[in-house]
Amino acid sequence: MKDTIKKEKRGLQDDFYFTKHRFEKAHWHEHAPSPLQFQPEYLNSPEFIKNGYHCEELKDGFYWVTSGGYDAAFLVTEEGVIAIDAPPILGENMLAAIEAVTDQPIVKVIYSHWHSDHIGAAAMYGTDVEIIAHDITRELLERFPDPLRPVPTQTFTDSYVVELGGEKLELTYKGANHCPGNIFIYAPEQRALVKIDIVSPGSCAFMHCDASENISGWIEAHDQILEFDFDFLIGSHITRWGTREDVITSREYFHDMLAFADEALMTMCTPNGAAVFFSIPPADQYSVGTENWVNSMVNYVTEKMLTKITSNGQKWEERLAGVTTNTKYHAYTVVESTRTERSHKGYQKRGTGGTDYFV
């Protein structure tokens, strides 16, 4: 009898860790392929395969460097190089990219924000460089010290201009989005903008709105990006640099999600709507009702997003990479951030009256 019972998978097997407490394994053949615009030619080039990075001059000495998953940038001037970020997955390949195009030394380094996945190799620049970042970035790196992320030597609050060898980069801070201290880095002459962890060009972004802290600010940052006059956007992730159209497309995707999240909340998150999910499990299984309640709203938003015909006549999976796998995670984050960061459209009156709001 025991031999006929199918054994439940446990532990790491091939490319997935199985557990009964689970997330399900995703199977590639059940998901939409990435749009062709998400697969630039350099990914298959002998140089990229050999060197582990791709470097491209965008305009007049401003270079984009990528591992095919993480990005950085640098500006070559007559008096030295200004480097922007130092992702560990690029590491010293960033130095190789700079050395391949100039003999100028690295003089200044700019931190986009404090996260280790973007500046965790900054120690490789040495001790003689000036490190520029936002005040909050310095505060966080002092609070959580890391020898691989040296503390900035120059910080600012609202805006700062980095000048070297007749070139300049304009740094501005417009409030918390992906994280506090995440800045805009703009090269006006080259019409290039570095804004990390907001738009991942050609993609719907990594799970949970790129693991961001302030989702309202993160969505607002799309509009703030569009305030700049740029031709090139370095967004930090995935396979290519971006354009204004990439930002507009990403903004449309998340605005659609905000609208569907509002619908889900007003349907399933009012006092009466939420009560349905807690009426069946016993009182000591409150967490089961909570999981079904939240996940039902997430499922509603996900279904609406994946079945919608968008503004150009295509579904989202035809316009952006990662939609069929990541939308459910974004939906969870947007539902919860809407519920916690935005208006509840009312509140409980005295007694039990007044249910036209979400909880």
C-alpha positions in Angstrom: 0.0 0.0 0.0 2.8 2.4 0.9 4.5 1.8 -2.4 1.4 3.1 -4.2 1.4 6.4 -2.4 3.2 9.1 -4.3 6.1 10.4 -2.3 6.0 14.1 -1.7 9.1 15.9 -3.0 11.3 17.5 -0.3 14.5 19.6 -0.5 16.6 20.8 -3.4 15.9 18.7 -6.6 17.5 19.9 -9.8 16.6 23.6 -10.1 14.0 23.9 -7.3 13.7 23.5 -3.6 10.5 21.6 -2.8 8.5 21.8 0.5 4.9 21.2 1.5 4.9 24.8 2.9 5.4 25.9 -0.6 5.6 28.2 -3.5 5.0 26.1 -6.6 7.7 25.6 -9.2 7.4 27.7 -12.3 7.7 25.7 -15.6 9.2 27.7 -18.5 7.0 26.2 -21.1 3.9 27.5 -19.3 5.0 31.2 -19.6 5.2 33.7 -22.3 8.7 34.2 -23.8 10.4 37.5 -23.5 9.7 40.0 -26.3 12.4 40.1 -28.9 13.3 43.7 -27.9 14.4 42.2 -24.6 17.2 40.2 -26.2 19.9 42.6 -27.5 22.6 41.1 -29.8 25.5 41.6 -27.4 24.2 38.7 -25.2 25.4 36.2 -27.8 28.6 38.0 -28.8 31.9 36.2 -28.3 33.2 39.3 -26.4 30.4 39.3 -23.9 30.7 35.5 -23.3 34.4 35.8 -22.9 34.6 38.9 -20.8 31.4 38.7 -18.7 30.4 42.3 -19.4 29.3 44.7 -22.2 30.4 48.3 -22.4 28.8 50.8 -24.8 29.4 54.5 -25.3 26.0 56.2 -25.3 27.2 59.7 -26.1 30.3 61.9 -25.8 32.3 59.9 -23.2 29.3 58.6 -21.2 29.4 54.8 -21.0 27.0 52.1 -20.0 28.4 48.9 -18.5 26.3 45.8 -17.9 26.7 42.2 -16.8 23.5 41.4 -18.6 21.6 41.8 -15.3 23.2 44.6 -13.4 24.3 48.0 -14.8 26.7 50.8 -13.9 28.1 53.8 -15.8 31.0 56.1 -16.1 31.9 59.5 -17.6 35.3 60.1 -19.1 36.7 63.6 -18.8 40.0 65.3 -19.6 40.9 65.2 -15.9 39.7 61.7 -15.0 36.8 59.4 -14.8 33.6 59.7 -12.8 32.3 56.2 -12.0 28.6 55.5 -11.1 28.0 52.5 -8.8 29.9 49.2 -8.4 27.6 46.2 -8.6 29.4 43.1 -7.2 28.3 41.0 -10.2 30.3 43.4 -12.4 33.0 43.9 -9.8 36.4 44.5 -11.4 35.0 44.1 -14.8 33.9 47.7 -14.3 37.6 48.6 -14.0 38.3 46.5 -17.1 35.6 48.4 -19.0 37.1 51.8 -18.0 40.7 50.8 -18.8 39.6 49.5 -22.2 38.5 53.1 -23.3 40.8 55.5 -21.4 44.0 55.9 -19.5 42.5 58.5 -17.2 42.3 57.6 -13.5 39.1 57.2 -11.6 38.8 60.4 -9.6 35.2 60.5 -8.4 32.6 57.8 -7.5 28.8 58.4 -7.2 26.6 56.1 -5.2 23.1 55.9 -6.5 21.8 54.5 -3.2 23.2 52.4 -0.3 22.1 48.9 -1.4 25.0 46.4 -1.6 23.8 44.8 -4.9 24.7 48.1 -6.6 27.7 49.5 -4.7 29.0 46.3 -3.0 32.2 46.4 -4.9 33.0 50.1 -4.4 36.1 49.3 -2.3 37.8 48.3 -5.6 38.1 52.0 -6.5 40.7 52.5 -3.8 41.1 55.1 -1.1 42.0 58.1 -3.1 38.7 58.7 -4.8 36.0 61.2 -3.7 32.8 59.3 -3.0 29.6 61.3 -3.5 26.1 60.3 -2.3 23.0 61.5 -0.6 23.0 62.3 3.2 20.8 59.4 3.9 23.1 57.0 2.1 26.0 58.1 4.3 23.8 57.8 7.4 22.8 54.2 6.5 26.4 53.1 5.6 27.6 54.5 8.9 24.8 52.7 10.7 25.4 49.4 8.9 29.1 49.5 8.1 30.6 47.4 5.3 34.3 47.5 4.3 33.3 46.9 0.7 31.1 50.0 0.7 33.3 52.9 1.9 31.4 55.7 3.6 30.8 58.7 1.2 33.2 61.6 1.6 30.8 64.2 0.1 27.1 64.3 0.6 24.1 66.5 -0.2 20.5 67.0 0.8 18.5 68.3 -2.3 20.9 68.8 -5.2 24.6 68.8 -6.1 26.6 69.3 -9.3 29.7 67.1 -9.9 32.2 68.8 -12.1 35.4 67.4 -13.6 37.4 68.2 -16.7 34.7 70.4 -18.3 32.0 67.8 -17.8 29.2 67.8 -15.2 26.6 65.5 -13.7 23.6 66.9 -11.9 22.5 65.0 -8.8 19.0 65.5 -7.3 16.9 63.9 -4.6 13.1 63.9 -4.8 12.2 61.8 -1.8 12.1 58.1 -0.9 11.1 55.6 -3.7 13.0 52.3 -4.1 14.7 53.3 -0.8 15.5 56.5 1.0 18.5 58.3 -0.5 18.0 56.9 -4.0 19.1 59.8 -6.3 18.7 60.9 -9.9 22.1 61.3 -11.8 21.8 63.3 -15.0 24.3 64.2 -17.7 22.7 67.1 -19.5 25.2 67.3 -22.3 25.0 63.6 -23.0 21.2 63.5 -22.4 21.7 60.4 -20.2 19.9 59.7 -16.9 20.8 57.2 -14.3 17.9 56.3 -12.0 18.4 52.9 -10.4 15.8 50.3 -9.4 12.7 52.0 -10.8 12.3 51.1 -14.5 14.0 47.9 -15.8 13.8 48.6 -19.6 11.8 46.1 -21.5 10.7 44.3 -18.3 7.9 44.6 -15.8 10.7 44.8 -13.1 11.9 42.4 -10.5 9.4 40.9 -7.9 7.5 43.2 -5.5 8.2 46.4 -7.4 11.9 45.7 -7.4 11.8 45.0 -3.7 11.2 48.6 -3.1 10.4 50.3 0.3 8.1 53.2 -0.6 5.7 51.9 -3.4 3.8 55.2 -3.7 7.1 56.9 -4.2 8.4 54.2 -6.5 5.4 54.6 -8.9 5.6 58.4 -8.7 9.3 58.2 -9.7 8.2 57.2 -13.2 6.7 60.7 -13.6 9.8 62.2 -12.1 12.0 60.4 -14.6 10.0 61.8 -17.4 10.6 65.4 -16.1 14.2 65.0 -17.4 15.2 65.6 -21.0 17.0 62.4 -21.8 17.7 60.0 -24.7 19.3 57.2 -22.6 18.1 55.8 -19.3 20.2 53.5 -17.2 17.8 51.7 -15.0 20.2 49.2 -13.4 18.7 45.8 -14.3 18.1 43.4 -17.1 19.6 43.5 -20.5 19.6 47.0 -22.1 19.5 50.7 -21.5 16.1 52.4 -21.8 14.2 55.2 -23.6 11.3 57.5 -22.7 9.0 55.0 -24.2 10.2 52.3 -21.8 9.3 54.6 -18.9 5.9 55.4 -20.3 5.2 51.7 -20.8 6.2 50.8 -17.3 4.2 53.6 -15.9 1.1 52.4 -17.8 1.6 48.8 -16.5 1.7 50.0 -12.9 -1.1 52.5 -13.3 -3.3 49.6 -14.6 -2.3 47.6 -11.5 -3.2 50.5 -9.2 -6.7 50.7 -10.7 -7.3 47.0 -10.4 -5.9 47.0 -6.8 -8.5 49.6 -6.0 -11.2 47.5 -7.5 -10.1 44.5 -5.5 -10.0 46.4 -2.3 -13.4 47.9 -2.7 -14.8 44.4 -3.5 -13.0 42.2 -1.0 -11.5 44.6 1.6 -14.6 46.4 2.9 -15.7 45.2 6.3 -18.5 43.1 4.7 -16.3 41.9 1.8 -13.5 40.9 4.1 -15.8 39.1 6.6 -16.6 36.4 4.0 -13.0 35.1 4.2 -13.1 34.8 8.0 -16.5 33.1 8.3 -15.5 29.6 7.3 -12.2 28.8 9.2 -12.5 28.4 13.0 -11.4 31.2 15.2 -8.1 29.6 15.9 -7.3 29.5 12.1 -7.5 33.2 11.7 -4.2 33.2 9.7 -5.8 30.9 7.1 -8.6 33.4 6.5 -6.0 36.2 6.2 -4.0 34.3 3.6 -7.1 33.5 1.5 -8.4 37.1 1.8 -5.1 38.7 0.7 -4.3 36.2 -2.0 -7.9 36.5 -3.4 -7.3 40.2 -4.0 -3.9 39.4 -5.5 -5.5 36.8 -7.8 -8.1 39.3 -8.9 -5.5 41.9 -9.8 -3.3 39.3 -11.5 -6.1 38.0 -13.7 -7.2 41.5 -14.7 -3.6 42.4 -15.6 -2.9 39.3 -17.6 -6.1 39.3 -19.6 -6.3 43.1 -20.3 -5.9 44.4 -23.8 -3.6 47.4 -23.3 -3.4 50.8 -25.0 -1.5 49.4 -28.1 -3.8 46.4 -28.6 -1.5 43.9 -27.0 -1.6 42.0 -23.7 1.1 43.0 -21.2 3.0 39.7 -21.7 3.5 40.8 -25.3 4.9 44.2 -24.3 7.1 43.5 -21.3 9.3 40.6 -20.2 8.5 38.8 -17.0 4.8 39.6 -16.8 3.5 36.1 -16.5 5.9 35.3 -13.6 6.2 38.6 -11.8 2.8 40.2 -12.0 1.4 38.2 -9.0 4.3 39.5 -6.8 3.7 43.1 -8.0 0.0 42.7 -7.4 0.6 41.6 -3.8 2.8 44.6 -3.2 0.5 47.1 -4.9 -2.6 45.8 -3.0 -0.8 46.0 0.3 0.8 49.3 -0.4 -2.5 50.8 -1.5 -4.1 49.4 1.7 -1.4 50.9 3.9 -0.1 54.0 2.1 -3.2 55.5 0.4 -6.7 56.7 1.5 -9.0 54.0 2.9 -11.9 56.1 1.5 -13.6 56.4 4.8 -13.6 54.8 8.3 -15.8 53.0 10.9 -18.6 55.1 12.3 -19.6 54.6 15.9 -21.1 51.2 16.4 -21.3 48.9 13.4 -22.5 51.4 10.7 -20.6 52.6 7.7 -19.0 49.9 5.6 -18.1 51.8 2.4 -14.4 51.9 3.0 -11.6 49.3 2.9 -9.9 47.9 6.0 
